[in-house]
């Protein structure tokens, strides 16, 4: 059976605080570890009042202290925001603390607006067009130092932390393939180019010291509950959040609504919309949806994401998804 991992944005719910969100994220990672998920990744976003994971490496250190086996990673660090050396030091530190458990997914988007991007960098010298060069520089810091090398990542050098390329288009797919790196596609919020990106990555992959075959991980919004009706209501928090974001009014994660109107569903979950691949429902529906998604796209791994307002229901959603995974493994 295709393994499952978890992508978390550490959502700040309406009426909540960043501290509550980070503690909830650690609890979520502990549940994921107990349930046999492979990885727990946090995403970098800035100036977003509904997301607590801006200082991604710091948050991962807190999660790592509360877990023991699950892999920890960034899904991802937005590399144009940072000097590669800084990220190498941060994740080298995580690897020193939690050896053999650290991944680093990198993306070329800013993860924020242009005003905030300027505040992050003090200037706009970090250009997305430099992304391939920055990825190679970052990986070099994780390698053994070369004779005469003047700058080292300490901690970090010699750690060979696995680097993943993230993407929502064919650009990331082509770069990951050219460098022989694993590729994670953001089909949980940008599914429009999924088919093309997956095909390009597999066709153009060049074996490297980092892997002898392509490894494709796909993002999937998955909201599971004990009934289809309960899951659909829970999912309205995600739908509202996406709609608010696309209307230029991002904010804390709203509570679910019982009487969601058709416009909300059509704008976020209809064909071609950001959440069109989402799997939402009770145990049987989730199992069928997960099976269909895997059969259709043949990923090597699926990373599930769910911004669920209630923490206990968020953990319950992971439990049901894990049960679906196990049932499909038995059936196979």
SULPEKA-V714140 format. One record per run of one state. SS is the DSSP state (H for helix, E for strand, L for the rest). FROM is the first residue (numbers start at 1). LEN is the number of residues. If there is no record, write none. Layout:
SS,FROM,LEN + SS,FROM,LEN
//
This chain:
L,1,2 + E,3,6 + L,9,2 + E,11,1 + L,12,1 + E,13,1 + L,14,4 + H,18,17 + L,35,4 + E,39,4 + L,43,8 + E,51,1 + L,52,4 + H,56,10 + L,66,5 + E,71,8 + H,79,3 + L,82,2 + H,84,14 + L,98,4 + E,102,6 + L,108,6 + H,114,8 + L,122,6 + H,128,15 + L,143,19 + E,162,6 + L,168,2 + H,170,10 + L,180,2 + E,182,4 + L,186,5 + H,191,14 + L,205,3 + E,208,1 + L,209,2 + E,211,1 + L,212,4 + E,216,9 + L,225,3 + H,228,19 + L,247,6 + E,253,1 + L,254,8 + H,262,8 + L,270,9 + E,279,3 + L,282,1 + H,283,15 + L,298,3 + E,301,5 + L,306,5 + H,311,21 + L,332,1
//
